């Protein structure tokens, strides 16, 4: 059963923490008095309205925007760029906490542009860091890493050590979200060491939690527990109940992984109590779901149902579809264990629907697996076959996604090394120039360095071209294998269905009416599957990735070609035999020969050999 980890592994906003966002009534009163004072300077009013907006960012976003927009109007009126940048940044924060990430990105980009125009380095770095945070939420992880790296470079040049370390931590978060756990772990360990040098308690505690979560995903539960125990003193001293709840939750998950179910439940219940204090129903639901998962592993299916149903009640009506899919699936499995088949089927169907809304292939795979198990229990072979077929397609899709991720990682690694190398070259060049005292020697060294850089750029371009070719060749080879797999799958499927169709022909003469009905129903199902275009769509996608523009070239040269003729030409392009083509197109080999003859006549091609030459040369 899939385990859902806490939403803690999200990026850390640079300027704001839970204390800054928590409503401070005394501070609100103080800011309100300052605003209502007639002789308050405009620059002071801008800061006061922005601060007041931030105080209401999570509790009353409408009021927060009203105050920040007042600051923005005053800043525009007195032409204060820094005030305009600050107000845009604050609006970005409000939209961020409303989870309107596209809007947040717009305002953070405005702040970055203004800070860049007026040469305010720290403002640029701050905006870049927060842009990276939002990009993580928008699943643009490579862009987020780039933003954090740029921000970190500026913070380091300004000797802002704490902000610099946070960029390293958030790069770790990006890699972790990309499922590059090794890279994520390296950044978290590096950030942890630097936080220790600064004696920064909250940073040390956070990085221990990040590390433990990676270890939990790797099922290294003992190691995860050791880091979680290390984090507790730091979390307690910081007084952050949200972080404490995360630690308790992760200890519970680790204890469950070690089959210590009583300890697991005790820690999860403590985490749940803290979450109820905060009043965030979604995070309450996440822990309730974890408690339900624990009871399921204990084979206490009634208790598992109780907590999963509570979790569903706490998720919002709209959204959280991935979490809902997991809870519905867990409920379906519990009902299946209790032999309540109708309830199991109903919840598994809801799990499938929610997973599709979330566009999450992993939860959709789980839902199909559960539905297949239910169909087998009902001895409904046709339904089981359909769900297992869906499972096969989903697993293939997940495999392809994983291959794409590996290719992206290779290219990202190359780009990172390239940038690091450029920085090293420039640093070496500057050091050489500083060491020379005469104009002549400095000029000679500069000339040599420029020549070296030019040579390195030339070598680097050659390496870049070689690496790009290697990556593209690997991708093309993978896609060719996938195309062959799809082709063979179509051949195999149609052969099996045709064979099955022949085997049931003897039922036709049976006098049993039920047998006749079942025969017709089965023949209809087989015919439907034979004409099912789903396999063709998968084949077409793989074919177009290997043979780009093939279809468009054919249609432009021969606009009268039909879709069936296009299919025939595609199968000829990948050099399949007439027997294989016949099986895929569900016709005889004689039918293939006639189809080729008709196609050759339509295209006005003299011989069969020239038809193949024409197709292979496109």
C-alpha positions, 0 to 999 in steps of 0.5 A: 500500500502506498504511503503518503508522506507529509507535505513538509518536503516543500520549499522554504520561503526566504523572508517569511516563517510561521511566526511572521505570518501568525497574526500578532494582534499587538502588532496589528494595532500598532500598525493601524495606529501608525497608518491613522496618524495624519503626519506619517511619512509616505515611505513609512506608510508603504512599509506599514501597509505591506506589513499589515498585509503580511499579517493577514496573508493566511487568515484574511487574504482579501484584507491582505491584498487591500492593504498591500495595494494601498502601499502599491498606490502610494509607492507609484504616486511618490515614484518609489521603485523599492516600495513598488518592488516590496509591494509586488513581493508581498502580493506574491506571498499572499497569492502563494499562501492561497496556492494561486501559484501562477499569480504568485509567480507574476508578482515575484517576477515583477519584484525581480525586474524592478530590483534588477533595474535599480541594482538592488542585489539583495532584492534580486536574490530574494525575488529569485529565491521565492520564484524558485519556491513557486516553480517547485510547486508548479513542477518546474524543478529544473527552473527552480534549481536554476533560480536557487543557484542564481540567488545563492550566488548573490547571497554568498557575495553579500555574505548573507550566509543564512539565506545562502544555506536556504538556497542549498536546502531548497535545491535539495527539495527540488531534487527530492521532488524530481525523485533524484534522492541521492542529489537531494540527500547530498544538498540536505547534508551540506545544508545541515553542516552549514546550519551547524556552523551558524548554530541555526537550530531550526535549519538543523532540525528541518534538514534532519527531517528532510533526510529522514523522509528520503530514508523512509522512501528507501525503506531505511527505517532504522536510519530514518529513526536515528535522524528523527531522534536527532531532530527532536531537541532542535524542533522542541527548542524552536517551539514549532508545532508544525515541524514537531507534528511532522517529526512525530508523523514520520516516527510513526511511519518508520515504526510501522515499517519496522512492524512496531504497530503499537508504537506507530499508532502512539506517535501518529495519534500525537501528531494528529492531536497537534494537527487538530490544534492548528485546525488545518483539515487537510493535514489532519486528513493526511495523518488520519489516512496514515493511521488507517494504513497502519490498522490495515497492516495490523489486519484491523480492517474495521478500524482502518475503514473508520480512519480512512472515512474520517480522512475523506470527510476532512479533504475539501470537496474540490482538490486533494484528488491524489490523496482522496484516491489513496483513501478510496483505494484503501477503503476498497481493499479493507472492504475486500478483506471483509468480503463486502464486494459491492462496497469494495467495487464502489470505492475502487471506482471512486479511487479510479475517478479521483486518480484520473482527476489528479492525472496521477498514474501511480494512484490510477495503477493502484485503483486498476489493481484493486478493481482487477482483484475484485473482478477476479473475486467475482469471477468476472474474467472479462472485467479482470482482463480489461483492468489487467490490460489497463495496468499493462498500459499504465506500467508501460507509461510509468516506465517511459516517464522514468526513462525520460527522467533519466535522460533529463538528469543526464542533461542537467548533470552536464549543464551543471558541470559546464557552468561550474567549469566556466566559473572555475576558469573565470576565477583562475583568470582573475587570480592570475591577473591580480598576481601580476603588477606590470601592465605588460605581464598582465596583458600577456597573461590576459591574452593567454587566458583569453586564448585558453578560454577560446580553446576550452569553449571550442573543446566544450562545444565538441563535447557538448555536441558529442554528449547531445548526440549520445543522449539523442541516440539513446532516446531514439534507440529506446523509442525504436524498442518501444515501437517494436514492442507496440507492434509485437503487442498488436500482433500477439493480441490479435493472434490470441483473440483470433485463436480464441474466436476460432475456439468458441466457434463450436458453440454455435451449433449448441442447442443450449440458448444460454450457451448461444447468448454467451457465444454471441456476447463473447464474439462481440467482445472479441470483435470490439477488441480487434477493432479497438483503436487504443493500441493503434494510438499507442503505436502511432505515438511511438511511431511518430517519435521515431519517424517524425513528420512521416504522416505529414509528408505523406498527406502533403504529397498524397492528400487522397491517402486514407487512414487505413492506407496510412496504417499500411504504409507505417507498418511497411516503414518499420519493415514488418512481414506480410504475415505480421501486417495481416495479423495487425490489420485483421486481414489475410495475407492475400488481403495485404497483397491486394492492399499494397497493389491498390496503394501502388496504383493510387500513388502511381508507382510502377512496381512493388519494389519502388513502393517500398523504396519510396516509403523507406526513403521518407 
